[in-house]
Amino acid sequence: MFLEGTLIGSNIVHKDFNAVGVVDDTSLVFLEYPQKDKGIEGLIHVRYQGKIIVGVQIGIGVIGSNSVIGEFSLVNYHAYISGKLGPSTFYHIVFRRIDKDYQYPELEGESRYRDPEEPTQNLGHFRLEQVLRGGSIGYLQISLLENETIFNQRYYDKTMVEVGIKCEL
């Protein structure tokens, strides 16, 4: 059994993205200085490694910002399991979920993420691997993702199927 506790502090200055303020309770306006975020997050990770590998990680965090769209608290959950299905067949299942609670939920504005691929909020990966002749590995992976767009509080779903061969050269 493995137990790990982690405390993470962050200080981010978005030099190319100005902070956002509110005018008249509803209108968002870009301010004349960059967005600055400070955060703290605590994580607890428990893992068992035997014939199967099973793990769970739970985290709680708070992000403060000089921008009204950058302040939120979060809780994240991460679980995984890996094992053997046969003599040369393996499975891997991974789930992750991040629940955000924005400080100003009535404001739906640009998020601090400029790339919608960056903030994968929730995901599920299902993967099968088969050891092939010569030590190569063939695999099939299905991924279900939910990301936050470049606008906070708007999400989109994405499904990917990946088939490949891993080999050492």
C-alpha positions as CSV (number, residue, x, y, z in Angstrom):
1,M,0.0,0.0,0.0
2,F,1.3,3.5,-0.9
3,L,0.0,6.7,0.6
4,E,1.1,10.2,-0.6
5,G,0.1,13.7,0.5
6,T,1.0,16.7,-1.6
7,L,0.5,20.4,-1.2
8,I,0.8,22.6,-4.3
9,G,1.1,26.3,-4.4
10,S,0.9,28.3,-7.7
11,N,1.5,31.9,-8.8
12,I,0.6,32.5,-12.4
13,V,1.0,35.8,-14.3
14,H,-0.8,35.8,-17.7
15,K,1.4,38.3,-19.5
16,D,-0.6,38.0,-22.7
17,F,-4.0,38.0,-21.2
18,N,-5.5,41.0,-19.3
19,A,-7.6,40.7,-16.2
20,V,-11.4,40.9,-16.6
21,G,-13.6,43.2,-14.5
22,V,-17.4,43.8,-14.3
23,V,-19.2,46.9,-15.3
24,D,-22.9,47.5,-14.4
25,D,-23.1,44.0,-12.7
26,T,-23.3,42.2,-16.1
27,S,-20.8,43.5,-18.6
28,L,-17.3,42.1,-18.7
29,V,-14.5,44.5,-19.6
30,F,-10.8,43.8,-20.1
31,L,-8.7,45.8,-17.6
32,E,-5.3,47.4,-18.4
33,Y,-3.2,44.9,-16.4
34,P,-2.5,41.2,-16.8
35,Q,-4.5,38.5,-15.0
36,K,-2.7,37.1,-12.0
37,D,-3.8,33.9,-10.2
38,K,-2.6,32.4,-7.0
39,G,-3.7,29.0,-5.9
40,I,-3.3,26.2,-3.4
41,E,-4.3,22.6,-3.8
42,G,-4.0,19.6,-1.5
43,L,-3.9,16.0,-2.8
44,I,-4.1,12.6,-1.2
45,H,-3.2,9.6,-3.2
46,V,-3.6,5.9,-2.2
47,R,-2.3,3.1,-4.3
48,Y,-2.2,-0.7,-4.0
49,Q,0.2,-2.6,-6.3
50,G,-0.1,-6.4,-6.4
51,K,-1.5,-8.6,-9.2
52,I,-3.6,-5.6,-10.1
53,I,-2.8,-1.9,-9.6
54,V,-5.5,0.2,-8.1
55,G,-5.3,3.8,-7.0
56,V,-7.4,6.8,-5.9
57,Q,-6.5,10.4,-5.6
58,I,-8.6,13.2,-4.2
59,G,-7.7,16.9,-4.3
60,I,-9.2,20.2,-3.1
61,G,-8.0,23.6,-4.2
62,V,-8.7,27.3,-4.3
63,I,-7.6,29.7,-7.0
64,G,-7.7,33.5,-6.3
65,S,-7.4,36.0,-9.1
66,N,-7.4,39.7,-9.8
67,S,-9.8,38.7,-12.6
68,V,-13.5,37.9,-12.0
69,I,-13.4,35.0,-14.4
70,G,-10.3,33.4,-12.8
71,E,-11.6,32.7,-9.2
72,F,-12.9,29.3,-8.3
73,S,-12.6,26.4,-5.9
74,L,-12.2,22.8,-7.1
75,V,-12.5,19.2,-6.1
76,N,-10.9,16.6,-8.2
77,Y,-11.2,12.8,-8.2
78,H,-8.9,10.4,-10.0
79,A,-9.2,6.6,-10.0
80,Y,-7.4,3.9,-12.0
81,I,-7.0,0.2,-12.2
82,S,-4.7,-2.0,-14.3
83,G,-4.3,-5.7,-14.5
84,K,-4.1,-8.9,-16.6
85,L,-6.9,-10.4,-18.6
86,G,-4.8,-13.3,-19.9
87,P,-1.2,-14.4,-20.2
88,S,-0.3,-11.5,-22.6
89,T,-3.4,-9.3,-22.4
90,F,-3.7,-6.3,-20.1
91,Y,-6.3,-3.7,-19.3
92,H,-6.1,-0.1,-18.0
93,I,-9.1,2.0,-16.9
94,V,-8.7,5.6,-15.8
95,F,-11.3,8.1,-14.6
96,R,-10.8,11.7,-13.6
97,R,-13.3,14.4,-12.7
98,I,-12.8,18.0,-11.8
99,D,-15.7,19.9,-10.2
100,K,-15.3,23.7,-10.3
101,D,-17.3,26.2,-8.4
102,Y,-16.7,29.7,-9.8
103,Q,-16.7,32.6,-7.4
104,Y,-19.0,34.6,-9.7
105,P,-21.2,31.9,-11.3
106,E,-23.5,34.4,-12.9
107,L,-20.6,35.6,-15.2
108,E,-19.9,33.4,-18.2
109,G,-16.8,34.9,-19.8
110,E,-13.5,33.9,-21.3
111,S,-11.6,31.5,-19.2
112,R,-7.9,31.7,-18.3
113,Y,-7.4,28.8,-20.8
114,R,-6.8,30.0,-24.3
115,D,-6.6,26.5,-25.7
116,P,-9.7,24.4,-25.2
117,E,-7.6,21.2,-25.3
118,E,-5.7,22.3,-22.2
119,P,-8.2,22.0,-19.4
120,T,-9.4,18.4,-19.7
121,Q,-12.0,18.5,-16.9
122,N,-13.4,15.0,-17.0
123,L,-12.1,11.9,-18.7
124,G,-12.4,8.2,-19.0
125,H,-9.8,6.0,-20.7
126,F,-10.4,2.3,-21.5
127,R,-7.4,0.5,-22.9
128,L,-6.6,-3.1,-23.9
129,E,-3.0,-4.1,-24.7
130,Q,-1.8,-7.4,-26.3
131,V,1.8,-8.4,-26.3
132,L,2.8,-9.4,-29.8
133,R,5.6,-11.5,-31.2
134,G,9.0,-9.8,-30.7
135,G,7.8,-7.9,-27.6
136,S,5.8,-5.3,-29.4
137,I,2.5,-4.3,-28.0
138,G,-0.8,-3.7,-29.9
139,Y,-3.4,-1.6,-28.2
140,L,-6.9,-0.2,-28.5
141,Q,-7.9,2.8,-26.4
142,I,-11.2,4.6,-26.2
143,S,-11.2,8.0,-24.5
144,L,-14.2,10.0,-23.4
145,L,-13.3,13.6,-22.6
146,E,-15.2,16.7,-21.3
147,N,-13.3,19.9,-21.6
148,E,-14.1,23.5,-20.7
149,T,-14.1,25.8,-23.7
150,I,-12.3,29.0,-23.9
151,F,-15.4,30.4,-22.2
152,N,-15.7,29.4,-18.6
153,Q,-18.7,27.3,-17.6
154,R,-19.2,26.0,-21.2
155,Y,-18.2,22.4,-21.9
156,Y,-18.0,20.1,-24.8
157,D,-17.6,16.4,-25.2
158,K,-15.0,14.6,-27.3
159,T,-14.7,10.9,-28.0
160,M,-11.5,9.4,-29.4
161,V,-10.6,5.9,-30.5
162,E,-6.9,5.1,-30.8
163,V,-5.3,2.0,-32.2
164,G,-1.6,1.5,-32.3
165,I,1.5,-0.6,-31.9
166,K,4.3,0.2,-29.4
167,C,7.7,-1.3,-30.0
168,E,11.3,-0.7,-28.9
169,L,13.9,0.1,-31.6
